[in-house]
């Protein structure tokens, strides 16, 4: 789609348009785990879930967005 993103989740949060309401499939969703800045990003799949890779093993999984502490919000790139 011709979109380039930086590697940092915090930097990615500045791309696209903020999403008001529930994220739609394809939106980027962001978390600030541990109360600091943005540390984690996933891709919304719809129905309140997102795919993401956990840090420990790098396994991609579909997870409820609210199951990961520190949800910050979502952005829409397209």
C-alpha positions in Angstrom: 0.0 0.0 0.0 3.0 2.3 -0.1 3.1 2.9 3.7 6.3 3.0 5.6 6.4 3.0 9.4 9.2 3.4 11.9 10.1 0.4 14.0 9.2 2.1 17.3 5.5 1.7 18.5 5.7 5.2 20.0 6.7 6.7 16.7 4.0 4.7 14.8 1.4 6.2 17.1 2.0 9.5 15.4 1.0 8.2 11.9 -2.5 8.1 10.5 -5.7 9.5 12.0 -6.8 8.9 15.6 -9.7 6.5 15.9 -12.8 7.5 17.8 -14.7 4.6 19.2 -14.0 0.9 18.6 -11.1 0.1 16.3 -12.0 -1.4 12.9 -10.1 -4.3 11.3 -6.7 -3.0 10.1 -6.4 -0.1 12.5 -3.2 0.0 14.6 -3.8 -0.4 18.3 -1.4 0.8 21.0 -0.6 0.0 24.6 1.6 1.7 27.3 2.4 -1.3 29.4 3.8 -0.6 32.8 2.5 2.9 33.0 5.2 4.5 30.8 5.1 5.5 27.2 3.8 3.4 24.3 5.5 0.1 24.3 3.4 -2.3 22.2 1.4 -2.2 18.9 -1.0 -4.6 17.3 -3.5 -4.7 14.4 -7.2 -4.7 15.1 -9.1 -7.6 13.7 -12.6 -6.5 14.7 -15.0 -7.4 17.6 -12.6 -6.0 20.2 -9.6 -8.1 19.3 -6.2 -7.6 17.8 -3.3 -9.6 16.5 0.0 -9.0 18.2 3.3 -10.7 19.0 4.1 -11.3 22.6 7.5 -10.1 23.7 8.6 -13.4 25.4 8.4 -15.7 22.4 7.4 -13.6 19.5 4.3 -15.7 19.0 1.5 -14.0 17.0 -1.8 -14.4 18.6 -5.3 -12.9 18.5 -6.1 -11.3 21.9 -8.9 -9.1 23.2 -7.7 -5.5 23.2 -8.7 -5.0 26.8 -6.8 -8.1 27.9 -3.5 -6.3 27.6 -3.1 -3.6 30.3 -2.5 0.0 29.3 -4.6 0.4 26.1 -3.9 3.9 24.8 -5.9 4.1 21.5 -5.9 3.3 17.8 -4.9 5.0 14.5 -6.2 4.4 11.0 -3.7 4.5 8.2 -6.0 4.1 5.2 
